Amino acid sequence: MTILDTIVEQKIREVAQRKAESPISILEQSVYFSRPCISLRDTLQDNNKTGIIAEYKRKSPSKGIINGISTVAEVTNAYAEYGAAAVSVLTDETFFGGHLNDLANAVQLPIPVLRKDFMVDEYQLYEAKAHGASVILLIAACLSPKDIQRMARLAHQLGLEVLLEIHGEDELGHICPEVDFVGVNNRNLKSFEVSLEHSLGLINKIPKEMPAIAESGIDHPDTIVTLQSAGFSGFLIGERFMRETNPGIAFANFVITLKEKQNAG
């Protein structure tokens, strides 16, 4: 059994329990259900921003504790201040140390918030909307193409945008008109090995009308310059900032260097 298999099994159990404790009718009473979502498509096209989706992540199955000190509010506020196109918040508790309530500390920002989790049930889309997320992640490795279509349609009905994550060429068939963005995860979710060749090898096979987002393994501004030249519009970065003592300052310095390199080019 792979790490991903273990995560999905646990997630199915967790969602069943939360459904029993807090039905959809309760989630729909949230103030966020009437609040318009902020468009990631728009912020990715904003020249005043960086295209970076900066992530808040406490730990991971492969690295253990990454940052158990910095709070969601202080980190995500800094990300927004220094030009992030969006923030990503891990809400998986068992394996990543997150919580749905972490979204509440980020959704007041003037940029979209991505709920990053392992979506296995439509109920989780209602949870995302109820807690103020604007974007949800659907992972091809966890879902069939029909699941992707069905859940993406519901997400749009709720006003959410959809980021589909793929890893290899065998998952290109999961891409459908119902998703808004295609992310290429450079990390293999079954082995957790990382290689940027996944992004560079798949970019020309992603429909041009769908903004492509490179995920994981982006440690240096030079990498973003390379990925931008290849055709990527967005860059999801997590551990690079969270493993620093002050993730916000680390992000600010990264952006300064990135702009210098972009201007020099």
N, C-alpha and C positions, 0 to 999 in steps of 0.2 A: 504493500500500500504506500502511495506517495504522500508527501506532505500535503499536497492539494486535496487528495482524497480524504485525509484525516480532517482537514479544515472544513470541507463541504459536509461531511457527516455531522460534525459538531454544529455547524451552522443550521442544518435542518432541524436538529433538536432544539436549538435556541429559539428559532423562529416559531416553532410549534408552541413553545412555552409562552412567548410574548403574545402570540395571537390569543391565547386563552386569557391572559392577564389584561390585555388592552386591545379590544376589537377595533376594527377599522372605523366604526361609528364614533369611537372615542377620539381616534387620531384626527378625524375630520373636523373636530371642534377646535383644533389648534388655530391660533391667530394667523399662522403662516399659510393656511389653506387659501386665504383670500389675498395674499400678498403676491404680486407678480414676481417671477423669478428674474434674476439678472442673467443676461445672455453671455455665455462664454464665447460664442461665435463673434460677438461684437468686441469683446475685450481682447481677443486674439488679433483682431484687425486694428486695434488702437496703437498708433505709432508712439504714443506716450508710455506704453507699457512694454514689457520685455518678451511676452510670449511664454513666460515661465509660469507653470502651475506649481507653486511651492507647497510642499507637504509638511503636515504636522504628524509625526509618528514617534511613539514612545519606544517601541521595541519591535522585533521581527523574529520569526522562527529561526532564521539562519544566523542572526547577529545577537540575539538576546536583547538586553536593555541598551537602547541607543541614547536616550535622554529621558531621565526620570525626574528632572528638575524644572525645566522651562515650561511655563504654562501655555495653554492654547491661546489665551487672549494676547499675551505679550508677543508671542511668536507670530501669530497671524496678522496682528496689527502692524508689525514691522514689515512683514511680507507685502501687505497692501501699500504701506507708505513708500516703499522703495521700488514699486513698479511691477509687482506680480500681476499677471493677467487673471489669476484665480488662486485660491488656496484649496488644497486637498486635505481632508481630515479623515484619518483612519478611525472607523467606528467599531471594528472588531475588538472585542475585549479579551477573549481567551488567548489569542496568538499575537496580537499587536498592542494590547494594553489600552485600547481606545474605548470609547463609549458614545452612544447616541447623544448624550447630553453635552459632549464636547462641541457639537455643532452650534449649540446655543452661544458659545463664546466666540464664534467666528461669523455667524450669519448677519451680524449688524454691519459688516464691512461693505464698502461700495463696489465690491467685485464679487463674482460668483463663487460659491462654495461647492466643491465636489464631495459628495459622500462616497468615500472609498471603502468598499466592503465586498464581501462575496455574496452577490445577489442570487438567491436560489428560489425565491418566492415573490409573487406580486405584492404581498403584504409589506415587504421591505421598501417598495416604492412609496407607499402611503406613509411609512415611517420617515423616509427622506423628506417628503413634502411637509409633513407635520413638524419636522425639526428645522425647517428653513433652508434645506439644500436647494440649489438651482440645477445641479447636474448630478447624474448617477452613472455608475460604472457597471457595465455588463461584460463579463469575462467569458470569451469563447470557450476556454478550457473547462468551464463549469456548466455550460448551457448548450443546447442544440440550436441550430439555425431557426427552428420554429419557436423555441423559447425566446430567442433574441427578438424576433419580430413581434411576438405577443407582448413581451414586457416593454419593448420600446414604444409600441402604440399606446399602452397604458401610461407610460411616463409622459408622453406628449399630451395626453388627455389631462394629466395633472399639471401641465405647464413646465415639466422638467426637460432638460436636454439630455442626450444620451451619448456617452463615450463608450464605444465598443473596443475592448482590448483583445488583440490577437498576439500570437507569438511566432507562429510559423506559417509557411505557405499552405499547409494543410487546413488552416483556419480561415483562409480568404473567403470560403463559401459562406461564412457567417455574416459577411458584409451585406447589408440590405438597405433599401431606401429609407427605412424607418429610423436608422441611427444617424446622428449628427456629425460625429467625429470618429475616426479610426485611430486607436492608439496601438503602437507596436511596443510590447514589453520586451526589453532586452534581457529580462530575467526569466529564465525557464521556471515556471511555477511548480514543476514536478521535481526539479533538482536544485533550484535556486542559483544555478550558474548564470553568469552575466556575460553578454557579448553584444557590442554595438553593431556587429554585422547583421543582426536580425533586422534592425531599422533600415540600414542602408540597402539590404537585399530585398526588402518588401516595398519600399516607398513607391516605386514605379508600377506596382501592381494594385495600388489603392486608387479608387476612383478620384479623379482630379477635383470633383465638386465637393468632396468631403475633406475638410482640413485634417491633416495627419499630425499626430502627436507622438513624439518619441518618449518612452518611459524607461526609467531606471538606468543606472550605469553612467549618468552624466555628471562627471566630477569636475570638469574644467570648462571655462568659457569657450576655449578653442573647439570643444566638442559641439557646442551649440552652433558656432559659426559653420562647422562642417555639415551639421544636420540641416541648418537653414539653406545652405547651398544645394543640398540634396532635394529640398522641397518640403521640409517639415515646417509647420506653422506654430506648433506648441511643444513644450518640453516639461515633462513632469519630473520634478526632482525632489527627493525626500531625504535620504540619509546624509547627503552631502552637507546639508545645513544643520540637521538635527544632531549630528554627532559632534558639533562644535559647542563650546561653553555657552556662547551667545548666538543662537541661530539667526536672529534678526540682523545682527552686525555682520555675520558671515554672509548672509544674503546680500546685504548692501554692498559689501566689498566685491562680491562676485559680479554684481550688476555693473559696478564702476569699471571693472576690468573688461567685462563683456562689451560695454559701450565703446571703450577705447579701441578694442580690436575691430568692432564693426565700423567705427569711423576711419580707422587706419586702412581697412579693406576697401 
